[in-house]
């Protein structure tokens, strides 16, 4: 890596002299985090929704360095990064993203702007909020599963900043920093950056490279202008550059009869991979890489007019990705995919979004109405070059042009005349989606290559969604709520053109859920705590699932309907001064009422929902050590996480290689803040302390066509030292 990049982050974070006072941060000890899940700032304990909020201090103390780490801190949320390892899929309450053109069921946001790619770098954040259940009547895109909100630290009115360095095993090193500079009374600028390096933990025995590595540069500049008490404008530019060796899927099993029929003579090599090499070594017969470039600019303007306020959110984002995958998990020439074809990229597109909101607070009614628009368009054809059985056979070029429009509104109406603290919530949205796709297959077996017919199609989908609920603030410490929501996810196209007629498209899917919950703060005998409990059930219909169509083809179709039920518990306890306990437990019972492959007639209703563990639980304990404050604020903390078995594909009936076993991991930290009374923080950490080998994503899983499966494994034990220097307001 060029040394100037490291120097740029270091100099940006350390331009000033220590000065100022530290602002009280959301989520400080004993305080509820302020969230914006309902488009206004309010305590997480007064929000009648199931939401997990993680403040900036908890993110830092837990050493959350990637989006994948969030699943260890939130019930019902699982995250997975497969193929190129730099794109993350989110799953909440059984809702996940399918392949072949399906949109996400859980939408990530950065400062209120939907992200078209799940990649996000975890640095200099104010909070992360995980919203569970259908969304759409308040903001942004409509979803069936939920949303994950990433909020960066905004520029403030005082000089402030930090610089942080990390060293660890696997040659891990990181440099992070931020600086906040006020300019006069109305303008402030905050610049932040993060550089991360780590050697891969999966060895490619073919050429000695390390797969599953980390090589990411990211940066952000925010400008906040407040010319008066009623106008607040935030302009943010951010970017990311990824240059990695790619993911290392590991062969997890095979069906001898199927494998022998399709790939004669390969069984011995498969046995060698499974029985001898283990999960940290493999062969690859093609060069692997993962390169991503992305940047975005967004502007958020808020105007307070008294009884009403206006908010406008506009953004432009550009993403380009180039990658190569060896999906069979071996050094055999079976299934490889790359995007190298005539300099095309795997993904090369931009997204424009615009959202306008009017918010009102009139008497007993708080309301919001708004409109949403986004457009995602290919800047160049996206390429996928496939190799089967050692022969580069074809390139598929696709171009997308998707547009979504919506009008939405929601109101909270106070009914104090019936019961003090009683409110009802009514929300409605109507969405119009237009999806356009062109697809062309290039035959690479001929000389010169032969271009097939370019196929194009346009599909329009629309649907109403709603929210109906009631909540009662029975007393200042107890909130009870019930809510029902209807979620909608747009239909789309199968990008490969092997499906003729009506199966070329798939239709929207819908989820209607019913949720009841309670949030309780308590204080007794000097002990303090919170208990948040929610129970839910939902009718999930027209489910988009990937099924086998022919000997070598799969497609997404509307194949199923299901019932999804479960509960989530989050609790905290401070039994004595200096000791904090935080835990969660989620249970999910997702079962198909009907799931049939119409091409084969096979009944798949006994399959498990993919990426949906039946149980997830975690416990974090933090003990502030009784040492003299002149030494510093010292603490020990540990987090234990457990999840049950997970299916990593729709294709999982009687196919054990499609599953990841139940596992338990543990992380430990020793932190000293304000060492010797100076603005210096030191941390020793170990993650996955017992070096558990666990699966965190599925690769190629196909029992019907190829008869084998590959899985991606999570990080091994990592440990290291982190130093942080604070200056300006943060120094006190």
N, C-alpha and C positions, 0 to 999 in steps of 0.2 A: 504494500500500500504506500502511496505517496505521503511523505512526512508532513507536507503542508496541511493535509486534512486534520491530522492530530493537532498541529499547532493552531489551526484556526479555531477549533473548539476550545482549546486551552486559553487562548488569548481572549476569545469572546466572553468567557466566564470569569476572567480575572483582571478586568480593566480598571478596577477601582480600589479605593481604600476602605477598610471596614468602617461602617457607619450605619446608623439607623436602628430601628426596632422591628423585631419579627412580628408579623401579623398573626393573629389567632387563626389556626388552620381548621377547616372543616374536618370533623372526625377526631378532634383532640380528645384526650382521655376524659370520659364522663359526659361527652356531648354527642348528640345525634348528628349525623352528617346531613347537610342541606343538599337536597336533590332537586332536579328539574324535570322529573318524569312527567309532570302535568303542565309543563311550560311556565311554571312559576317556582321560585325558590321556597321550599318548605322542608320541615324536618321529615326524615324518612319514616319516623314513627307516626306521623299524621297523614301519610299518603295511603288511601284505600286501594292499594295495589300490592301485588307480590313483587317486591323490588329488593335486590341486594345492592348496597352502596359501599364502595371501598374507597376511602379517602387517600390523599397523597402520602400521609405518613405510614399508613398500613401497607400501601404498595411498596414503599421503600424498605420498610422493615421486613417484609416478606420476600424481598429480593425478586419481585415480579419483573422479569426482563423480557417476557414474551406473552403474547395473547394466550398461548397454550397454558400458561401458569394460572390463569383465572379460574379454570375448572376446579382447582384445588381449594378455592375460597368461596364458591357459590353453589348452592343446591340446584339441581336440575340442569345446570349448564355443563355441557361437554364441548371441547374444542379439539380439532384434529387438523394436522397439516401433513398432507401426503404428496406424492409425485414430486413437485419441486421444493417442498418444505417451506416456501415463502408465502404461500397462500393458505389461509386458515378458513375452515368451515365451522359454523357454530350450530349447536343443537340444544334446544330447550324443550322439555316436555314431549319428547318423541318427534319433534319437528326438525328436519334437517334438509340439506340441499342435495338433490339428485343430479346426476350428470345429464349429458345430452340436451342442453339448452334450458334446463329448469332454473327458475329464479330462487334466491335464498328464502327460506322460511323464517330465518332470524336475521334481522338487518343490523349491521354495525353502522354507527354514526360517529363522525368527528365534528365536534362543535355544532351539532344540529344538522350536519350535512351527511346524507347517505353515502357510504363508500361502495363503489362498484366492485372492488376487490377486497377480500377479507383481511389483507395484510395491514398491520398497524404496529408502529414502534412505541414501546411503553417507556416514555421519558417525559419529565417535566409536566405531569398531569395533575389537575385539581382533583379529579375523581373518575371512577369508572362505575357506571350504573347498569345493572342487569335487570331488564324488565321482562317478566314472564307472562305469556298469554298473548292472544291476538292484539295487534296495535293498528292504529290508523286514524282514529277519530280526533286525535289531538295534533298530530304533526306527521310530516315525512311520508314514507312509503307505507303501504298496507302489508301486514305480515300475519301469518298464522301462528308463529311460535313465540315471537318476542323481539326484543331489540337490545343491543349493547351500546351504551352511550359513553364515548371517550371525550372528556372535557379537558382541554389544555389550560394551564395557568395563564390567566389574563395579565396584561401589563398593569402595574399598579402605580401609585403616586409617589413611591419612595424608591431610592436606589437600593438594589437588592440583587442577590445572585449566589451561585455556588459553582464549584468545580469538583468532580468526583472521578476517581480512578479505581479500577478493579483489576486484580490479578488472580488467576486460578489455575487449576490443573487443566489438562488438554490444551495447554498453551493459551488459555483464555486471557484476554486483556480487553479492557473497555475504558473509554474516556467519555465523560458526559459533563455538560455544563450549561448554565443559563445565566443571563444578565438582564436586569430590568433597569431601564434608564428613563426617568421622567424628563420631559422637556417642557418647561413652563408649568402652568396650572391645568392645561387642557389636553396635553399630548404625552403619551408614554409608549416606549418601545421595549419589547422583550424578545431576545434572541436565545435560542436553545439548540443544542446539537447532541448527537449520540453516535459514537463509533464503537462497533462490537466485532470482536474477532474470537474465534474458537476453532481448534482443530476438530475434524469430524470424528465421531465415535464408531463409525462403521468402515472397516478397511476394505478397499477394493483390491483384491489380490492380483487382478490382471495387470494393473499398472502402478500399484502402490499408493494411489490417492486415497484421501479420507472423505467418505461421504457423510451426509448429515452434519456438515460443518456450519459455521456462522461467519458471514462476512458482509456486514450491513453498515452503511453510512446513512444517517438521516439528520435532517435539519428543519428548523422552523423559525420564522420571524413574524411577530405579531405587533400590530400598531393599533393603539386604542386612542380615539379622539372623543373627548367629552367637552364640546364647546359651551354647554350649559347643563343645568341640572336635569333637563328633560331630554337631552339627545346623547346617545351613546353609540359609537360606531367602532366595530372591531374588524380589522382587516388582517387576514392570516395567509401567509405563504408557507408551504411545507414541501419537502421533497424526500425521496428515498432512493438509494442505489444499492442493489443486491448483486453480488458476484460470488456465487457459491458452487460447490461441486455437485449439488443435487442430493436427492434422497436415496437411501439404500434399502429398498424393500427386500425382505427376507422370505424365502420360500417356507411356507408353514405346513404344507401337506399336499397330497395329490391322490387321485383315484387311479390305480394301476391300469385298469381296463381302458379307461378313457384316455389316459396319457399315452399308453402304448399304441392305441389306434391312431392318434393324431401326430405323435412325435416318436416314431420307432427308434429304439436304442437309447433313449434318454433317461430311462428309469434309474440306471446306475449312477448317473451324474446327479440326479435329484436326491438319491439316497445319501450321496456324499455331502451335499449341501446341508441336509437336515441332520444327519447323524454325526458328522465330523466338524463342520465349520462353525456351527452354532449361530447365534443371532448378531454377532458383531463382526463377522467376516463373510465375504461373498465374492463371486467373480462377476464381471460385467464385460460383455463382448462389444460394447460400443462406448465411445467417450460420453461421459455424463456431465452436465452443467446446468446451472440455473442462474440466469441473468435477468434482472428486473430494473426498470427505471420508471419512476413515477413522480409526478408533482401536481400540486393543486393550489388554487387561490380561492378564498372565500371572503365574503363581506357580510357582516351581520349588523344591521342598523335597527336600533330601538328608539322610539319616540314616545314620550309620556305626555299625553294630552289631558291628564286628570282622570276623569271617569273612564276613559278608554286609553289604550296605548296601541301603537303600531309596531310591527316587527317585520323586517324583510331579510331573507336569507338567500344569497345568490352565490353560486360556485361554478368553477370550471376545474375538471381534473383530467389528467392525461396519464395513461398507463401503457407501457410496452414490456413485453416479456418474451424471452427466448430460452428454451429449455430442451433437454434431452432426457428420456426415460428408458430404463431397461426394466420392463414391467414384470418379467418372468422370474426375477430374483436369482438368476444363475448366469453363468458365462456362456450358456447355449444360445444359439441364434433362433429364438422362438418369437418373442414379441418385443419389439423396440419401437419407440416413437420419438421423433425429433421435429423441431420446427425449422430446421435449416433447409430451405428450399428457395432458391432464387432470391435470397436475402429477405424473404418474408419473415415475420415474427409469429410466435405462437398467439400472442395477443397484441394488438396495436389499436387502441381505441381511446376515445375521450367521452366524458360525460358532462353535460350542462344541467344544472338544477336551479330552480327558482321557487321560493316559497314565500307567501305573504300571509301574515296573520293580523287579525284585529282582536285584541283582548279587552274585556270589559269587567268592571266590578261595580255593579249598581245594586245597592241595597242588599238583599239576600241572595242575589244571583251573580255568580261569577261565570263568565262565558268566554268562548273563543270561537271564531270562525276564520276560515282561511282557504287558500288555494295552493295546490302543489303541481309542479311540472318538472319532468326530467327527460333528457334525451341522451341515449348512449349510441354512439355511431363508430363503426370501424374506420380508422384512418387509412389502413391498408389491409388487403386480404389477410386473414389469419390462416396459418399453414399448419398442417399436421402430416408428417411423412411417416408412413408405417412400414415396418419390416416384419415379415412372417416367415418362419422357417429358414432364416438366413438370406432372404431375398427382399430387397427394397422394392416394394410392389406398387405403391401409389402415393400420391399427395392429394390431400383434400383441402381446398381453399374455400373459406367461408367469409361472408361479410354480414354484419348485423346492423340493424337500425331500429332501435326500440324507443318508444315514446310512452310516457305515462302522464296522465292528467287526473286531477282529483279536486273535489270540493269537500270540505269537512267542517264540522262544528260540534261543540260539546258545551254543556252547561251544568254547573253544580248549583242546585237550588236549595236554600235553607228552609227547613220546616220546623223552626223553633216553637211555633204555636202548637205543634203536635208533641214534640219532645225536644228539650234543649240539646243542641248539638246534632240533630238529625238532618241529613241532607240526602237528596236523590241526584243521580247523575244520568243525563241523557245525551248520547252522542250519535252522530250519523255521518257517513261518508259515502260518496259515490265515486268510483274509479273507472276511467276509460284507458285501456292499454292497447297500443298498436305495436305489433312485432313484425319486423320484416327480416327475411333471411334469404341469402343467395348462397348456393353451394355448387362447387364444381370439382369433379374428380379427375386427376391427371394420372394416366397410365404410364408408369415409369419403366415398364418392362419392354416397351417399344423404343426404337431409336430412329428418329427423335421421339421424346415423350408425346403421347397423344392426349389431347384435352377432350374430355367428355362434354356432354351437354350441360350448360349452366342452368341450374334450376333455381327459380325464385318463387317466393310465396309471401303473402301478406295475410295476417290474421288479426282480428280485432276482438277484444274481450272486455267485458264490463260487468260490474257487480256492485250492489249496495252492501255496506257493512255497518255495524252499529255497536253501541255500548249502552247497557241499561243497568243501573246499580243503585244501591242505597248504602249509606254509612252513618254510623252513630258514634259520636265522641261522647261515650257514656260518662266519662270524667276525664280530667286532663291526662290521666295515665292509661286509659283504656279506649281503644278504637275497635269497633266491630264493623264489618262490611260484607256485602254480597254483591256480585256483579255477574252479568252475562254478556258475552261479546261474540260477534261473528267476524271471523277472519277470512280473507280471500287471498289466494296466490294465483297470479296470471298463468294462463296456458302458454304454449310455445311450440317449437319445432324440434324434431330429431335432426341433428345436423348432418348425419349421413343419409344418403338418399336411397337406402335399400328398402325402405318402407314405402309402399305405394298406397295411393288412395287416401282414405280418411285417417289412417294411422300415421301419415306423415306429420300430422299435428297431434298434440295432446291438449286437453281442455283444462280450465282452472280447477283448483281444488278448494274445499271450504272446510272450516272448522268452527263449530258453535260450542263455546265452553260455558261452564257454570262454576263459579268460584265463591267460596266463603272463607273469611279470615278474621283474625284477631291480632292486635298489636298491643302489648302490655308492658309498661314500665313499672318497676316496683322497687321499693326501698324498705327494708325491714331489718332491725337489729344491727344497723351499720352496714349491712350488705345491700348492694345495688345490682340490678339486672334488667334484662329485657327478654321477652318471649314473643316471637312472631310466628304465627301458625296459619297456614292456608291449606285448604283442601279443594280439589278441583275434579271435574269430569268434563269430557267433551265428545261430541259426535263429529267424526272426521270422515268426510266423504269425497268421492271422486279423486282418491289419492293417486298422485303421480308416482309410479314405480317403474323401475327398469326390469324388463323381462326379456327372455331369449326369444328371438323371432325366427331365426333360421340357423343353419349349421355354424355360421361365423358372425352372426349379427345379433345385437341387442338394441332395444329401443325403450324410450320412456312412453308409457301410456297411462290412462286412467284405469287402474286395475283393481282398486280395492276400496273398502270402507272399513272403519274401525271405531272402537271406543277407547278413549285414553282417560285414565283416572289416576289420582295419586294425592300425595300431600307433601308439604315442605315445612320444615321447622328450622328456625334460626334463633339462637339464644346467646345471651352474654351474661356473665356473672363476675362481680368484683367482691369476693367474700371478705377480703381484708385489704387494707391499703397496700398498694404495690403489686397485687396479684390480679391479673385479668385472664378470664377464660371466655373463649368464643367458640361456638360450635354450630354445626348444621347437620341436617339429615333430610334427604329427599327419597321418596318412594314413588315408583312409576309402574303402573300396570297398563301396558299398551297391548291390545290384542285385536287381531283382525276379525271382523264379522264376516267379511267375504274378501277373498284374494285369489283370483283365477287368471292364469295366463291364457288369453283367448286364442293364441296361436297353437298351443300344444294341448290345451284343455286341462293342464295340471292344476290341481288345487293347492295353493300355497298359503292357505289361511293359518297354518300352524307355524309359520315363520316368525322369528323374533323381529321386532322393530330394530332397524340399524341404529348404531351409535346411541343407544338408550339403555344404560344400566338400570336394573330394577332398583338398586339401592346405591346411594352416594352419601358419604358422611365424612365430616372432618372436624378436628378439634385443635384449637390453638391455645397455648398457655404462654403467658408472658409474666415474668417475675422481675420486678425492679429490685436490684440487689441493695441491701442496706449498707452502702458505703458512703464515706464522707463526700459531700457534694463538691469539695475542692478537687477530688479525683475525677469527677464526672458523673453523669447519669448512666449507670451500668445496668444492663438487663440481660437475662437469659430467656430465650423463647424457643418453642418447638411447635411444629405442626404435623399432625398425623392425618393421612387421608386414605380412605378405602372406597373402592367401588366393586360391584359384582360383575360377573361375566358380561361381555358385550359382543353383539354381532356386528361385524364391520361391512356387511353387504346385505342387500335384499335377498341374495341367493345364499340362504343359510340352512335350509332344511336338510337334516341328516348329513351335514358337511362340516365336521369339526374344524377344518383349517380356516373357516370363515370367522372364527371366534377368537377373542382375546380373553384370557383367563382373568378371574378376579385377582386384584392385587392391593397391596398396602404399601404406601411410601411414607417417609418421615424426613422432615427438614429441621435443622437446628441453627440458631443464631446466637452469637454473643456480641452485644452492641455496647459501646461506650460513646455517649453523646456529650459534647462540650468537654472534651478531654482537658483536664487541668484548668477548667474555666475558660478555655479558648474555643473559638468557633470551629472546632475540628471534631469530626465524628469518625469512629473506627468500628469496623464490623468484621468479625470472622464468621463464615457461614459454611454449611454443608447441605446440599440438596440431594434427595434420594440417598440418605445416609447409609442404608443397608444394601445399596447397589442392586435394587430389585430390577429384574428384566421384565418390563411390562409393555404391552402393545398400546399404542395411542392413535393408530390410524390404519385403515385398510388400503391395500394396493389393488392389484388385479385379482379379483375373486370370481371364478367362473367354473362351476362344477359341470355345467352342461356342454360347454364348447371345448375347453382345453383340459378340464379335469384337474386343475391345481389352483392354489391360492398363495398370495404373498401378503405380508403384513409389515407395517412400520413400527419400530420400537422407540420408546421414549429414551430420554437421556440417562446415562449411567450416573454413578455417584460423581458429583462435582463439588468442589470446595474452593475457597479462596479468601482473599483479604480485600476489603473495600475501605477507601479513605475518602472523606468528604470535607471540603473546606467551604464554610459559609462566610459571606461578606455582606456589608450593607445592612439592611433591615433584618435579614436572617441571622446576623451574627449575635444578636442579643437574646 
